Amino acid sequence: MAIFPTAPKTAFLHIPLYALILRMKNNHSPKPDPRSAAVQNRRISRIPAFTPAELRVRRDGWTPLKQAEFIGHLAETRCVKRAAERVGMSRESAYRLRRKPGAAEFTAAWDEILGAPNMPRAKVTLEGLFQRIRLGRYRPVLRGGRYVGTLKKDDNSALLTALSHLDRVVPTED
């Protein structure tokens, strides 16, 4: 008695065969986590929204979505290497991205997730506002401590703030 029905080989449309693939459990003893207990046990329920660093477009580079996914996986795993691997990037490139100009909000989200001491907020400049207007705000979403996706929203408040700053910059004619 066959488990799956067989279809004639000459039929154009035939019944697809499905199989459930189970992940094999690793029988090796788990390695101890080198991070401190405070970092391991800290659960994050909400990741701050941030504007990704603006980089030149590359097929294999850090896109805004990859940056947001990295932050989401970082919140889930608390490990830079694992989070970078999950988005197909290296740990070293993540640290290089962190040092790039314009990556202040990305760095602040990273630091908040890993529990770094509170850094003073950077001064809001017109350049930073225009970056937020172009790229929008990304907020990775966690459910039950697991990264499930990213929300992207246009930053209308940045647009209104930029307009109010521009009104002050433009000279008035007498």
Secondary structure, DSSP 4 states (H G I P E B T S, - for coil): --SSPP--TT-SS-PPP----PPPPP-SPPPPP-S-HHHHH---S-PPPBPPP-----TTS--HHHHHHHHHHHHHH--HHHHHHHTT--HHHHHHHHHSTT-HHHHHHHHHHHTPPPPPPPPP-HHHHHHHHHH-EEEEEEETTEEEEEEEE--HHHHHHHHHHHHHHSPPP-
